[in-house]
Amino acid sequence: MAFVHYLTRPELRRPVVIAAFAGWNDAADAATTAIKVLVDRWQPTRFAEIESEEFFDFTETRPTVSANKGRVRSITWPSNAFMAYTKPDMDRDIILFLGSEPQLKWKTFTSTFLEVCKYFNVSEILMLGAFLANIPHSLDVPVSGLSSTEDMQERLSEIDVQGTRYEGPTGIVGVLQEAITKEKIPVSSLWAAAPHYLVATPNIKVTAALLAYMNTFMSFDLDLSDIQSDAVNFEEQITRLVARDPDASAYVRKLEEQIENAGQDDDDENEEDEEDEASPINPDRPTGTGPLPSADTLIRRVEELLRKERENNQSNGESSEGNE
């Protein structure tokens, strides 16, 4: 049974794939938002979809319904879509992949993904991901990476992306990366760390970091000034909101101090062992929080502040429209 539905089969020149999955690999929606930014920028053509019926438990990842005046308009099913972007002045075309992590038949899903890559003779694959960490929103976003070839590892090192020694549960990105490596297709992944207390908020600062590193790594020469400006505004907004809550402010300051101390500890370790490649922020090496407010408490407080801010902005916008 074919699990790929082709809408069209474009002629592509040694395309590179940039992929992200919603779900476990996508803290704060950072990775999938990065792909959505590229979709909005490039307006690529959707040319293939992986059939959802075989790979999703629809009680876990539910389809969505839209309605108008009491009538059902359409059902939207979970999507795993390939989109093509071509530009004459680039030496390779681009395939964007935006999907959701499946619940079922990961090995079959992986083979299906690879089927599309091999059909179009993909020359390189970059996976984007994000994970939650005990880091403050006020510092630069830590980005780590993995690669399957020495050439790609050198490119990661040139942009100061450190490797990770994480061992433990993995998501579909990790499974795909291993399978792609076995097929001898060059593959890398970029992982950004997102503050755990902003888990429910699409974190544009983390997205901006992923896009910046991706842009340099792939030599796309994109103008990302707009997204970087949004990231600065986002950080400033969160800082103002956190400042209203004494416990949240103290928590963020403590995280900043712990990151600084962790960095100093790593400097000391590197003086003793130059082979130590661990990053101060890694999913296998979380920063301890000590006797601080619980994560749930901080999340509730910041989310409540953000909710009130959105409501205020909406009220102000409606008032402005009414005055026009």
C-alpha positions in Angstrom: 0.0 0.0 0.0 1.3 3.4 -0.9 1.4 5.8 2.0 2.5 8.9 0.0 0.0 10.9 -2.0 1.6 12.9 -4.7 -0.2 16.1 -5.8 2.5 16.7 -8.4 6.0 15.5 -9.1 8.2 18.6 -9.7 11.6 18.5 -11.3 14.0 19.5 -8.5 17.8 20.0 -8.6 19.6 18.1 -5.8 17.2 19.4 -3.3 17.9 19.9 0.4 15.2 19.1 2.9 14.4 21.2 6.0 12.0 19.4 8.3 10.2 19.9 11.6 7.6 17.9 13.5 5.0 19.2 16.0 4.8 17.3 19.3 7.6 16.0 21.5 10.4 17.4 19.3 8.9 20.9 19.2 9.1 22.7 22.6 7.2 26.0 22.5 6.3 25.3 18.9 9.7 26.7 18.0 10.7 24.3 15.2 7.4 24.1 13.4 7.1 27.9 13.6 10.4 28.2 11.9 9.1 26.1 9.0 5.9 28.2 8.9 8.0 31.4 8.7 9.8 29.9 5.7 6.5 28.8 4.1 5.2 32.3 4.5 8.4 33.8 3.1 8.9 31.4 0.1 5.3 30.4 -0.7 6.4 26.9 -1.7 4.3 24.4 -3.7 2.8 21.5 -1.8 3.6 18.4 -3.8 3.2 15.4 -1.6 1.5 14.3 1.7 2.0 11.2 3.9 -1.3 9.5 4.5 -2.4 10.2 8.1 -4.8 7.2 8.6 -2.0 4.7 9.2 0.2 6.7 11.5 -2.1 8.6 13.9 -4.3 7.7 16.8 -7.0 10.3 16.2 -8.0 10.3 19.8 -4.6 11.6 20.6 -4.0 13.9 17.6 -7.5 14.9 16.7 -8.7 16.3 13.4 -10.2 19.8 13.6 -13.6 21.0 12.4 -14.5 24.4 11.0 -18.1 25.7 10.8 -20.0 28.7 9.6 -23.5 29.7 10.8 -24.1 26.3 12.3 -23.0 24.3 9.3 -19.9 22.1 9.1 -17.6 23.5 6.5 -14.6 21.1 6.6 -12.6 18.6 8.6 -8.8 19.1 8.7 -6.8 15.9 9.3 -3.3 15.8 10.8 -0.9 16.6 8.0 2.6 15.6 7.0 3.3 17.6 3.9 6.3 18.1 1.5 6.6 21.5 -0.2 9.0 22.6 -3.0 10.7 25.9 -3.4 12.8 26.7 -6.4 14.9 29.8 -7.1 17.1 30.1 -10.3 20.0 31.8 -8.5 20.4 28.9 -6.0 22.4 25.9 -7.0 20.0 23.6 -5.2 16.2 23.5 -4.7 14.6 23.3 -1.3 12.0 20.9 0.1 10.2 22.0 3.3 8.6 19.4 5.4 6.0 20.3 8.1 4.3 17.5 10.0 3.2 16.1 13.3 5.0 13.3 15.2 3.0 10.1 14.5 1.8 7.8 17.3 1.9 4.6 15.2 4.2 2.6 13.0 7.3 4.7 13.3 9.4 2.3 11.2 6.9 2.4 8.3 6.6 6.2 8.6 10.4 6.5 8.5 10.5 4.3 5.3 7.8 6.4 3.8 9.6 9.7 4.5 12.8 8.2 3.0 10.9 7.1 -0.1 10.2 10.7 -1.0 13.8 11.8 -0.2 15.2 9.1 -2.4 12.7 9.7 -5.3 13.9 13.3 -5.5 17.6 12.4 -5.0 17.8 14.6 -1.9 21.4 15.8 -1.3 21.1 16.9 2.3 18.6 16.9 5.2 18.4 19.3 8.1 16.0 18.5 11.0 14.9 21.3 13.4 13.9 20.6 17.0 13.5 22.3 20.4 13.5 21.0 23.9 12.5 22.5 27.3 15.3 23.4 29.7 15.9 25.3 32.9 17.1 28.4 31.2 16.0 32.0 31.5 14.3 33.9 28.6 16.8 36.8 29.1 19.9 35.0 27.8 20.9 33.9 24.2 19.1 30.8 23.1 21.5 27.8 23.4 21.6 25.7 20.1 23.2 22.3 19.9 23.5 20.0 16.9 24.2 16.6 15.5 25.5 15.5 12.1 26.3 12.4 10.2 29.4 13.5 8.2 32.6 15.2 9.1 31.9 18.0 6.6 28.6 18.8 8.3 30.2 18.6 11.7 32.8 21.2 10.6 30.1 23.5 9.3 28.3 23.2 12.7 31.6 24.0 14.5 32.2 27.0 12.3 28.9 28.5 13.5 29.7 27.6 17.2 27.1 24.9 17.4 28.2 22.4 20.0 27.4 18.7 20.0 25.4 16.9 22.6 26.0 13.7 24.4 22.4 13.1 25.2 21.3 9.5 25.8 17.7 8.7 26.6 14.2 8.7 25.1 14.0 10.1 21.6 11.3 11.4 19.2 10.6 10.8 15.5 13.5 13.3 14.7 16.0 11.0 16.3 14.6 7.9 14.7 14.6 9.6 11.3 18.1 10.9 11.7 19.5 7.4 12.3 17.5 5.9 9.4 18.7 8.7 7.0 22.3 8.1 8.1 22.0 4.4 7.3 20.9 5.4 3.8 24.1 7.5 3.4 22.2 10.7 3.0 24.0 13.6 4.8 21.8 14.7 7.7 22.1 17.2 10.5 19.9 18.5 13.2 19.7 21.8 15.1 18.2 21.8 18.6 17.3 24.9 20.5 16.6 25.1 24.2 13.4 26.8 25.3 12.6 28.2 28.8 10.4 25.6 30.5 8.2 28.3 32.1 7.1 29.5 28.7 6.1 26.1 27.4 2.5 27.1 26.3 3.7 30.2 24.5 4.9 30.1 20.9 8.4 31.3 21.6 9.5 33.5 18.7 12.9 34.1 20.3 13.7 30.4 20.1 12.3 30.2 16.6 14.5 33.2 15.6 17.6 31.4 16.9 16.8 28.3 14.9 16.3 30.3 11.8 19.5 32.3 12.3 21.6 29.1 12.7 19.8 27.4 9.8 20.4 30.4 7.6 24.1 30.4 8.2 24.5 26.6 8.2 22.7 26.3 4.8 24.1 29.5 3.3 20.7 30.8 2.4 21.5 34.5 2.9 18.0 35.3 4.1 17.1 38.7 5.6 15.8 37.8 9.0 15.7 41.3 10.5 11.9 41.1 10.9 11.9 37.9 12.9 14.9 39.1 15.0 13.0 42.3 15.7 10.0 40.2 16.8 12.3 38.2 19.0 13.6 41.3 20.8 10.1 42.6 21.3 9.0 39.2 22.6 11.8 39.1 25.2 11.1 42.6 26.3 7.4 41.8 26.8 8.2 38.7 28.8 10.7 40.6 30.9 8.1 43.3 31.7 5.5 40.6 32.6 7.9 38.6 34.8 8.9 41.9 36.6 5.3 42.2 37.8 5.6 39.0 39.9 8.3 39.0 42.6 8.5 35.2 42.7 8.9 34.9 38.9 11.5 37.7 39.0 13.5 35.9 41.7 13.2 32.6 39.8 14.6 34.1 36.5 17.5 35.8 38.4 18.4 32.5 40.0 18.4 30.7 36.6 20.7 33.5 35.2 23.1 32.9 38.1 23.1 29.2 37.7 23.8 29.4 34.0 26.7 31.7 34.7 28.1 29.3 37.4 27.6 26.3 35.0 29.6 28.1 32.4 32.4 28.8 34.8 32.3 25.1 35.9 32.7 24.0 32.2 35.6 26.4 31.8 37.3 24.7 34.7 36.6 21.2 33.4 37.9 22.1 29.9 41.2 23.3 31.4 41.6 19.8 32.8 40.1 17.9 29.9 40.2 19.5 26.4 38.2 16.6 25.0 35.1 17.5 27.0 32.5 18.7 24.4 29.5 19.1 26.7 27.5 22.3 26.5 26.4 24.1 29.7 22.9 23.6 28.4 22.0 20.2 27.2 19.0 18.0 27.5 21.1 15.4 29.4 22.6 18.0 31.7 19.8 20.2 33.0 20.6 23.1 35.3 19.3 22.5 38.8 16.8 24.9 40.2 17.2 24.3 43.9 14.6 25.4 46.4 12.7 27.7 44.0 9.0 28.0 43.1 7.8 24.9 41.2 7.7 24.9 37.4 3.9 24.5 37.4 3.6 27.6 39.6 5.8 29.7 37.4 4.1 28.5 34.2 0.6 29.4 35.6 1.8 32.8 36.7 3.5 33.8 33.4 0.6 32.3 31.3 -1.9 34.3 33.4 0.1 37.5 32.8 0.3 36.8 29.1 -3.4 36.0 28.9 -4.2 39.3 30.6 -1.9 41.1 28.2 -3.5 39.6 25.2 -7.0 40.5 26.5 -5.8 44.1 27.1 -4.4 44.3 23.6 -7.6 43.0 22.1 -9.7 45.4 24.1 -7.5 48.3 23.0 -7.7 47.2 19.4 -11.5 47.0 19.5 -11.7 50.4 21.1 -9.5 51.9 18.4 -11.7 50.4 15.7 -14.8 51.7 17.4 -13.3 55.2 17.5 -12.5 55.2 13.8 
